[in-house]
Amino acid sequence: MDASLLTSSAFWLDSTLVAAEEFPGTLPECASLCGHVLFGTSGSTGAPKWIALSKAALLASAVAVNRHLEVTETSCWGLALPPRHVGGFGVGARAFAAGCAWSALGGRWDAPAFVNWLGAHRVTHTSLVPTQVHDLVAMHLRAPAPLRAIVVGGGHLDAATGQRARALGWPVLASYGMTEAASQIATQRLEDLETTYQPGPLSLLPIWEATSTSPEHLLRIAGPALFSGLVARNGEQWEFVAREASWHDTQDRVKVIDGSLIVVGRADTLVKVLGELVDPEAIERELVVLSGGRLQPTGVVVVAVPDARAGHILVPVFEAAVDGSVIQEALRDYAGLARGPHRLGSPVTLESFALSSVGKPLRGQITAAVIAQVSGRH
């Protein structure tokens, strides 16, 4: 989709169903989908699906984010994410809702070019994923003065990288959201920039009601920016399946405390090792912390390989470009802390990771590649 359409009132008033990226077939004809946008998503573990968000929901989210980040008509939103993803699409919606300037970063991601672009267009607000923040920090690039806020979504920005970013002037704010919620659900506040960066807690945007189930502590949300339903394939046709409940049950484990959210991890990534549930994503975050931020958040993935005796063996997987000494030190330090079920098997190196459009490791594909490599050793 042409991102420039997103700041046009004609687009937001048009009731024609559209897809944020190329749709694999004929769009369904359904009155319930008038004024909707379809977003393709597979997350990091699931099968591809299309989520239907009304333009009213997208604008409700945009208005809430603008208010949360103190965006005014004198601000400038910068688009550095693909608009086919709800995080990028939302930037255009926010610029339209605020009636402010906006600019799109052209071409492939390039950290120095990004810095120059920010300064040239006097961008005040933008959204990035953790990989992009890591690139800015690794190159010791400093933020231009007009920049007020960077919403970091699409993954976990570790404390070490966030603190190094803040030291270079980058106003990074951790956030949590999902396509089903038209982007952000909880985001740190501007006043949090005055303190040392930590990944949480996050402040719930006021349009959301949030609670957690017991005993799993899975997040449930309700609000005006919630998706309308899913478009799923039925044979050769695509059909709309409406969301029936007012609350949406997620697979994210959280703590909801006094209007704040602490994200613990995803329930669907938990695996059993020696009869105990273990969270591979938590181990990844610990390895990044132990490396002092030298490991890129998306440069290590811990996968669970089936094992007849233990149920699973946890295997740390690294990209080939990662410094071997950094890997050895992080694994050595982790081994000194880990107990039984949390211990790691021998590391595996892949030339590169399969990633989603916003840089999330595609765990299913990475696991398959690791199993094939491990099997080839025997």
C-alpha positions in Angstrom: 0.0 0.0 0.0 1.2 3.5 -0.8 1.9 5.1 2.5 1.0 8.6 1.3 -2.7 7.4 1.1 -2.8 7.2 4.9 -2.8 10.9 5.4 -5.6 11.5 3.0 -9.2 12.1 4.3 -10.4 10.4 1.1 -8.8 7.1 2.2 -10.4 7.2 5.7 -13.8 8.1 4.4 -13.8 5.3 1.7 -15.7 2.2 2.8 -14.1 -0.1 0.3 -12.3 -3.1 1.9 -8.6 -3.0 1.3 -5.5 -5.1 2.3 -2.4 -3.5 3.7 -0.3 -5.7 1.4 -1.0 -7.9 -1.6 -3.8 -10.3 -0.9 -3.5 -13.9 -2.1 -6.7 -14.2 -3.9 -10.0 -12.3 -4.2 -11.1 -10.1 -1.3 -14.2 -11.4 0.3 -17.5 -9.6 -0.5 -19.0 -9.0 2.9 -21.0 -6.1 4.2 -19.5 -6.5 7.6 -16.1 -5.7 6.1 -17.0 -2.3 4.8 -14.5 0.3 5.9 -12.0 -2.3 7.0 -8.3 -2.9 6.4 -6.8 -6.5 6.3 -3.4 -7.2 7.8 -1.5 -10.4 7.1 0.2 -11.8 10.1 1.8 -15.0 11.3 3.5 -13.8 14.5 6.5 -15.9 15.3 4.9 -19.3 15.7 1.5 -19.4 14.1 0.1 -20.0 10.6 -0.6 -17.0 8.4 -3.9 -15.2 8.9 -5.6 -12.0 7.9 -6.9 -9.7 10.7 -9.7 -7.3 9.9 -9.4 -3.8 11.6 -12.0 -1.2 11.0 -10.8 2.3 10.0 -12.6 3.5 13.1 -10.5 1.2 15.3 -7.3 2.3 13.6 -8.1 5.9 14.2 -9.1 5.2 17.8 -5.7 3.7 18.4 -4.0 6.6 16.6 -5.7 9.3 18.7 -4.9 7.4 21.9 -1.2 7.1 20.9 -1.0 10.7 20.0 -2.4 11.8 23.3 -0.1 9.4 25.2 3.0 10.8 23.4 1.9 14.4 23.4 1.7 14.7 19.6 0.3 18.0 18.3 -0.2 19.6 14.9 3.4 21.0 15.2 4.9 17.5 15.5 6.2 15.3 12.7 5.7 11.6 12.6 8.5 9.6 10.8 7.7 6.3 9.1 10.6 3.9 9.2 8.6 0.6 9.2 6.7 -1.0 6.3 3.1 0.2 6.1 1.9 -3.3 5.5 2.6 -4.0 9.2 0.2 -2.4 11.7 3.0 -0.6 13.4 4.0 1.2 10.2 0.4 1.7 9.1 -0.3 3.3 12.4 2.3 6.0 11.9 0.3 7.3 8.9 -2.9 7.1 10.8 -1.4 9.1 13.7 -0.1 11.8 11.4 -3.6 12.1 9.9 -5.4 12.1 13.2 -3.1 14.8 14.6 -3.1 16.9 11.4 0.7 17.1 11.7 3.6 16.7 9.2 5.0 13.3 8.4 7.8 11.8 6.3 8.6 8.3 5.1 12.1 6.9 5.1 12.8 5.6 1.6 14.8 2.6 0.6 16.2 -0.2 2.7 17.1 0.3 6.3 20.4 2.1 6.8 21.2 3.5 10.2 23.3 6.6 9.1 20.8 7.5 6.4 18.0 7.2 9.1 19.8 9.7 11.3 20.2 12.1 8.4 16.6 11.7 7.4 15.4 12.4 11.0 17.3 15.7 11.1 16.4 16.8 7.6 12.7 16.4 8.2 12.8 17.5 11.9 11.0 14.3 12.9 9.7 14.4 16.5 8.1 10.9 16.8 8.8 7.6 15.2 8.5 3.8 15.7 11.3 1.3 15.4 11.9 -2.4 16.2 14.7 -3.6 18.5 17.0 -4.6 15.7 17.0 -1.0 14.4 17.8 0.4 17.8 20.6 -2.1 18.2 22.1 -0.8 14.8 22.0 2.8 16.0 23.8 1.8 19.2 26.4 -0.4 17.6 27.4 2.4 15.3 27.5 4.9 18.1 25.1 7.3 16.3 23.6 10.2 18.1 20.0 11.3 17.9 19.2 14.7 16.3 17.8 17.3 18.6 14.1 17.5 17.4 13.4 13.9 18.2 11.1 13.5 21.2 10.1 9.8 21.3 10.8 6.5 19.7 8.2 3.8 20.3 10.0 0.4 20.2 7.7 -2.4 19.3 7.7 -5.7 17.6 9.9 -7.4 20.2 11.8 -7.0 23.5 14.4 -4.2 23.8 16.8 -5.3 26.6 17.9 -3.0 29.3 21.5 -2.8 28.3 20.7 -1.8 24.7 18.0 0.6 25.8 20.4 2.3 28.3 23.1 2.7 25.7 20.6 4.2 23.3 19.4 6.7 25.9 23.1 7.7 26.5 23.3 8.5 22.8 20.2 10.7 23.1 17.7 8.2 21.6 14.4 8.7 23.4 13.4 5.0 23.3 10.2 3.9 25.0 9.3 0.3 25.3 5.8 -0.7 24.1 3.6 -3.7 23.8 0.9 -4.2 21.2 -0.4 -6.6 18.5 -2.2 -6.4 15.2 -5.5 -7.5 16.8 -5.3 -4.2 18.8 -4.5 -1.9 15.9 -0.9 -1.5 17.4 -0.2 -0.2 20.9 -1.8 -1.5 24.1 0.8 -0.2 26.6 3.7 2.1 26.2 6.1 3.9 28.5 5.4 7.6 29.1 7.6 10.6 28.0 8.4 11.2 31.7 10.0 7.7 31.8 12.8 9.2 29.6 14.0 11.0 32.8 14.8 7.7 34.4 17.2 4.9 33.6 15.7 2.7 30.8 14.1 -0.5 31.8 11.9 -2.8 29.6 8.9 -2.4 32.0 6.5 -1.7 33.4 4.4 -0.2 30.6 1.5 2.2 31.0 -1.8 1.0 29.6 -3.3 3.4 27.0 -6.6 4.6 28.5 -8.7 3.1 25.6 -7.9 -0.4 26.9 -9.4 -2.5 29.6 -7.0 -5.2 30.6 -7.1 -8.1 33.0 -5.4 -11.5 33.3 -6.7 -15.0 33.6 -5.8 -17.2 36.5 -3.7 -19.3 37.1 -2.1 -18.8 33.6 -2.0 -15.0 33.8 -2.9 -14.6 30.2 -3.8 -11.1 29.1 -7.4 -10.3 28.2 -8.2 -6.9 26.5 -11.3 -5.0 25.5 -11.5 -1.6 23.8 -12.6 0.4 20.7 -9.5 -0.4 18.7 -10.0 -4.2 18.9 -10.1 -6.2 15.6 -13.5 -7.1 14.1 -12.6 -10.7 13.1 -10.4 -12.9 10.9 -10.5 -13.6 7.2 -9.7 -17.3 6.7 -9.5 -19.6 3.7 -12.4 -22.0 3.1 -11.4 -24.1 0.2 -10.7 -21.7 -2.7 -12.7 -18.9 -1.1 -11.8 -16.4 1.7 -14.5 -15.9 4.3 -14.9 -13.5 7.2 -15.2 -14.9 10.7 -16.4 -12.2 13.1 -15.1 -11.8 16.6 -18.0 -12.6 18.9 -16.8 -11.8 22.4 -16.2 -8.3 23.6 -13.0 -9.4 25.3 -10.0 -10.8 23.3 -7.9 -13.6 25.0 -4.3 -13.4 24.1 -1.5 -15.9 24.6 0.7 -13.4 26.4 1.5 -13.9 30.1 1.4 -10.6 31.9 1.0 -8.9 35.3 -1.6 -6.1 35.3 -1.0 -3.7 38.2 -2.6 -0.3 38.8 -2.9 0.7 35.1 0.5 -0.8 34.2 1.5 -3.9 32.3 4.5 -6.2 32.8 4.9 -8.6 30.0 6.3 -12.0 31.2 6.3 -14.0 27.9 4.2 -16.0 25.6 2.3 -19.1 26.7 2.7 -20.8 23.3 6.5 -20.7 23.5 6.6 -22.6 26.8 8.1 -26.1 26.6 8.4 -29.0 29.0 11.9 -30.0 30.0 12.3 -32.8 32.5 8.7 -32.3 33.4 9.0 -28.6 34.1 7.7 -25.7 31.9 10.5 -23.5 30.7 10.3 -20.2 28.7 13.0 -20.2 25.9 12.4 -16.4 25.3 13.3 -15.7 28.9 16.6 -17.5 28.4 17.3 -15.5 25.3 16.8 -12.2 27.2 19.1 -13.5 30.0 21.8 -14.3 27.4 21.5 -10.8 26.0 21.9 -9.3 29.5 24.8 -11.5 30.3 26.6 -10.4 27.1 26.3 -6.8 28.3 24.3 -5.9 25.2 26.9 -7.2 22.8 24.4 -9.9 21.6 21.8 -8.4 19.4 18.3 -9.3 20.7 17.5 -11.0 17.4 21.0 -12.6 17.2 20.1 -15.5 19.5 17.2 -17.8 19.6 16.7 -20.7 22.0 14.7 -23.5 20.4 13.3 -26.7 21.9 14.4 -29.9 20.1 12.4 -33.0 21.0 14.2 -35.5 23.2 12.9 -39.0 24.2 14.3 -38.7 27.8 14.0 -35.1 28.7 11.0 -34.1 26.6 13.0 -31.4 25.0 16.6 -30.1 24.8 17.0 -26.4 24.8 19.5 -25.4 22.0 20.9 -21.9 21.7 21.1 -20.8 18.1 23.3 -17.9 16.9 23.7 -16.2 13.5 27.1 -16.8 11.9 28.0 -13.1 12.1 28.0 -13.1 16.0 31.4 -12.9 17.5 32.4 -16.3 18.8 34.0 -14.9 22.0 30.8 -13.1 22.9 28.9 -16.4 22.5 31.4 -18.4 24.6 31.3 -15.8 27.4 27.5 -15.5 27.5 27.1 -19.3 27.5 29.7 -19.8 30.2 28.1 -17.2 32.5 24.7 -18.7 31.9 25.9 -22.2 32.6 27.0 -21.0 36.0 23.5 -19.8 36.8 21.2 -22.4 35.2 19.7 -25.3 37.0 18.5 -28.6 35.6 15.6 -27.9 33.2 17.0 -24.6 32.2 20.4 -25.9 31.1 21.3 -25.5 27.4 22.6 -28.1 24.9 25.4 -27.5 22.5 25.1 -24.3 20.5 24.1 -24.3 16.8 25.1 -21.6 14.3 23.0 -20.7 11.2 24.1 -18.5 8.4 21.1 -16.2 9.1 17.7 -16.3 10.8 14.4 -16.4 9.0 12.7 -13.1 10.1 9.3 -11.5 9.8 8.8 -8.2 8.0 9.5 -6.4 11.3 12.5 -8.4 12.3 11.0 -11.0 14.6 12.7 -14.4 14.4 10.4 -17.0 12.8 10.8 -19.7 15.4 9.1 -22.5 13.5 11.5 -22.2 10.6 14.6 -21.7 12.8 13.6 -24.8 14.8 13.2 -26.9 11.6 16.7 -25.8 10.4 18.2 -26.7 13.8 16.6 -30.1 13.8 17.8 -30.8 10.3 21.4 -29.7 11.2 21.4 -31.8 14.4 20.0 -34.8 12.6 22.7 -34.5 10.0 25.3 -34.9 12.7 24.1 -38.5 13.5 
